[in-house]
């Protein structure tokens, strides 16, 4: 067994922020830091702690549409499909791609299913954005959006697909995007976590969401997302038990911290330090969270923007308003999950309900951030784990239909935070099935994560670009675990500079 290296043990006990902070203590500490992490220091000079290059964004608000929204009915306008209603999807378009067991052997084959919804182009230019009639409010902020039609993934079922885009691996156990940002950049407010998660109410909550999607995997647990609830205490156990005063709680935590510190000195377990930090954060949140949740501070014009639903805890509009308030208070990463986009049947009924839930909140959030001068430093992301098929699942009619899972191409959008505004990036073919080149011809063989193809955005590319906008080189933000340096993008990912302003 290899002998323990005391320098390496010291490095593993230090977070990136601690490493940068300790370099200010003197030449001796700086020399030690150079031995342990000189490369980070070399390019970090003159930059805020944790950054590899100047950041365009300070924070992320991620609007995650869990279940796979249909790009064909919301964003990816395909007028030629109207002349192909009920025709079988040509074999050369599918090109042998795997389909799920739900449609692989259906009696009516794979009949082409045009969208029943009207689309309007926002801004009359080549890169203008087409938006479905299902999203009238979002259409009003289209000039702020960069709509990506060429996002793709390898995962074809929900849990591995969501785990993949959130953590960089289809196999559970890796840190989430928010955990990586907390680890790399820390918080801008010591009284709130650096990562906050909300679940918005929905009428179609089919899939479960597991806390590992905002968890830390093998990182210290104080980097995990804090789930903010819409009923009862916003955070579990926020209130003290009956008969326990705040002063009692302070004495209890001081005593517990002393015991934990002694435990850490004996065993050098970094999780003990994480536990101390979590206890202290919980104590501070007893003051900061009630102030955050007090919407009486908001003026009438705010509720005119978000709508009356924003007054109802747990609605998507209320979550978006809380996201803006969290961003104002220095929370680094805010994520809103909205379930129910898995429209295998009754897409019209389900997507119309889903869009009604989220449309106004999305638009209001963009407008609110912009009017407060925050949009330029806030990266807003909207999307799901995959898209939906151009062919129908189940019975086909002009008025209603279902669509299966489709990972080969789907739509996401970004706004603010250094993103080019009012454009589209990438495109799909005339069927909305494959990623296409600039001339609209399908790209064969299909693009892969191993080698970037111009005009495409693998989910590793998306995460690499998010980190880049926040001042982080995705190849150098690593965490050593079981002898390997892990990163969010695994060994893949490319920064998509064509979408960066």
PyMOL commands that set and color helices and strands:
alter all, ss='L'
color gray80, all
select helices_A, chain A and resi 6-12+16-25+27-44+71-74+79-84+91-94+133-139+142-144+158-167+177-185+211-214+221-223+246-267+270-293+295-297+300-306+308-311+316-328+347-371+375-377+459-469+497-499
alter helices_A, ss='H'
color red, helices_A
select strands_A, chain A and resi 59-66+119-122+129-132+145-152+195-199+226-228+333-339+378-383+387-393+402-406+410-415+423-425+427-428+435-436+457-458+479-481+484-486
alter strands_A, ss='S'
color yellow, strands_A
deselect
rebuild
show_as cartoon
